[in-house]
Amino acid sequence: KTFDTEAQIKNSDRCSTHMHLNFQHMSIMQVYSFLTLFYVYEQPLFMKYAPERINSDYCRPLYYNKEAAVKAIRKDIQDGVMSEAGRYKSMNTSALFKYGSIECRMLGGSSSASKPLEWMNILLEFYDYAKNNPKLTPAEIICDTEDWVEFTKINLPKVWEALKDIKDIDKLLQQGVDICQEYVFTVDWTPAKTAKPPKKPRKVDPNRVSRPDAAFLIENDWSD
């Protein structure tokens, strides 16, 4: 009763809501397809849901220091790993080796359930698109989409409803596409089209989660 009537919750920019998306049953190409979709929309999503966290050191946007970020993604793709360097970004890919998930760190703290629930539905639209299009490569997502506003309306209606009123949304999406173009052509994704997700959830063994084992984890657990 005291909590309901007297307590006042005050959020700070250090308070955040982290959400994990399970990728244990998806191929590594689907992981990168999901990331590519998210990064196209990252800037307007920050503007809509987490403007107070754009400058946070714990959920750095890809576009904030795009040259260094893109260089790191290129190296990870070429090496067949996802390094610990990705931990404090809006999408924490290093969680993939520890938990079989990708952790989204963007959303700030909230005293209400409505905002986290709305945010969860946004993430799930990206997730479901990657899940339901297992043979679609990150390069094809970028190259085959001519009108990103129309693509969003048709394929990601909840995302569109959330972002449609943001000024110059079409230009912001194009900026996201331009950033993704810097890494989606790093490798030939064609062989990955035949990659199959694991048949059962990966058992997480902390002893295996080390830098030398990273390529092994990718090869055996996500059938790259």
Secondary structure, DSSP 8 states (H G I E B T S, - for coil): -HHHHT------TT-B--EEEE-TTS-HHHHHHHHHHHHHHHHHHHHHH-GGGTT-TTSB-GGGGHHHHHHHHHHHHHHT---GGGTTBSEETTHHHHHSEEEE---B--SSSHHHHHHHHHHHHHHHHHHH-TT--HHHHHHS-S-HHHHHHHH-HHHHHHHTTSTTHHHHHHHHHHHHHHHHTSS--GGGGG----SS-----GGG-SGGGHHHHHHHHS--
